[in-house]
Amino acid sequence: MDLSTFRSLFTPEGRSALDAAAALRPDEADFLRHFTALSRTFPRELARVALVVAILRRTAGAAAKFGVDADRLFYTREALEQASSHEVSAWRAKRYEPFDAAADLGCSIGGDTLPLSRRLHRAAGKMTVGVDYDPLKLQMAAANARATGVDDRTAFVLADLESPLPLAIGPNVALFFDPGRRVGERRARSVNQYQPPLDVIRKWLPRWPALGVKLSPAVRMDELTDYDAEVEFISLNGELKEAVLWFGPLRGRGEQRRATVLPGGHTMTGTPDLVGESSLPVRLSDPLGWLYEPDPAVIRAGLVRTLGAELNAAQLDPAIAFLTSDTRVETPFARAWPIEDWVPFHLKRLRAYLRERGIGRVTVKKRGSPLDSERLAHDVRGDGAGHRLLVLTQLDGKPIVIVCA
């Protein structure tokens, strides 16, 4: 899709092409058939672009990431894949509410600009600016702002982020930076491979100390040690989504790490367990009455011991992120299962154990085990009617299996 063809979507003919493409309820598998039908009425390039827009609007990814706005926004496939879920973007935008203006640097199609604008629009006179070097994505972002009704207080600027920032929006400004995290078709493995690299923020912080930076959730923590910032890991519906660096006034009160669980906005802060010195000792125990599996945001933030202290629970092994306690405590930060038994891992003994108890079907989870979960579930399958959860893990460095209801 080029810029001139995208602009043609906003002519009367372009709007008709979009309506006709949407009416087909198209999907990728039937692209050629739908394209042939649309090309009988509209110019071929216009028909193609209208069909691409209609298909992307109908994808599960668009609905998951943009909610009720999905069917009226404009995307490229790459921008849609890299956009944050709307719940995550809305959660981040809350931190920007005290500021008079926000700048979304690397705004792409406006996935984060829109929630920032909505949050700041609650007060009169506030402004959001989206900055990107890609003219097509910037035009899409502007169209998306119009489609969602936030264009009256949202501006878009074409600029290279490695050049001086073209911001003239007053002193009480907070920045959000979303660098490109792909090298060609592959995900960048280092913050130094981001586009632009993470260290570009060193030029911005002296003038704009309120800064948030979106990072890959797989970011190497050793690459962040030179940055004086809070690191927040965010999960949504049990899936780790992203990491965020928070600087200056956007940072929590001296916080080092934060784990946030969405939906619900449950958040936990503390000193990391596995990086640096934790203020909490390691508590170890054999499996007790309940097994807890911390949310991935808690694990990635290094706050397993912090959660263990809240639950009065111990770890099975200092290097494994499972917790155990005698009683169950409801928490949004972990899943819990009742423990029926546990034994040292030995395949023949495990088969006999399950057979004696009439357990024919198992679901296998593992942490700290090299075994293949699906293969093990197949190898221990029997004729019994019972169904159990088997958890493969370690106890003081030795392999065990925990049998859970």
HELIX and SHEET records of a PDB file:
HELIX    1   1 LEU A    3  SER A    8  1                                   6    
HELIX    2   2 PRO A   12  ALA A   23  1                                  12    
HELIX    3   3 GLU A   28  ASP A   30  5                                   3    
HELIX    4   4 PHE A   31  SER A   39  1                                   9    
HELIX    5   5 ARG A   44  ARG A   58  1                                  15    
HELIX    6   6 ALA A   60  PHE A   66  1                                   7    
HELIX    7   7 GLY A   67  ARG A   72  5                                   6    
HELIX    8   8 ARG A   77  GLN A   82  1                                   6    
HELIX    9   9 HIS A   86  ALA A   93  1                                   8    
HELIX   10  10 LYS A   94  TYR A   96  5                                   3    
HELIX   11  11 THR A  113  LEU A  120  1                                   8    
HELIX   12  12 PRO A  135  ALA A  147  1                                  13    
HELIX   13  13 ASP A  151  ARG A  153  5                                   3    
HELIX   14  14 VAL A  191  GLN A  193  5                                   3    
HELIX   15  15 LEU A  198  LYS A  203  5                                   6    
HELIX   16  16 MET A  221  LEU A  224  5                                   4    
HELIX   17  17 GLY A  248  LEU A  250  5                                   3    
HELIX   18  18 PRO A  296  ARG A  300  1                                   5    
HELIX   19  19 VAL A  304  LEU A  311  1                                   8    
HELIX   20  20 LEU A  347  GLU A  356  1                                  10    
HELIX   21  21 SER A  373  ASP A  379  1                                   7    
SHEET    1   A 9 THR A 154  LEU A 158  0                                        
SHEET    2   A 9 MET A 127  ASP A 132  1                                        
SHEET    3   A 9 ALA A 101  LEU A 105  1                                        
SHEET    4   A 9 VAL A 173  PHE A 177  1                                        
SHEET    5   A 9 LEU A 211  LEU A 215  1                                        
SHEET    6   A 9 GLU A 239  PHE A 247 -1                                        
SHEET    7   A 9 GLU A 230  LEU A 236 -1                                        
SHEET    8   A 9 ARG A 257  LEU A 262  1                                        
SHEET    9   A 9 HIS A 266  GLY A 270 -1                                        
SHEET    1   B 2 ARG A 182  VAL A 183  0                                        
SHEET    2   B 2 ARG A 186  ARG A 187 -1                                        
SHEET    1   C 7 ALA A 314  GLN A 315  0                                        
SHEET    2   C 7 LEU A 323  SER A 325 -1                                        
SHEET    3   C 7 TRP A 290  PRO A 294 -1                                        
SHEET    4   C 7 ALA A 334  PRO A 344 -1                                        
SHEET    5   C 7 LYS A 398  CYS A 404 -1                                        
SHEET    6   C 7 GLY A 386  LEU A 395 -1                                        
SHEET    7   C 7 ILE A 359  LYS A 366  1                                        
END                                                                             
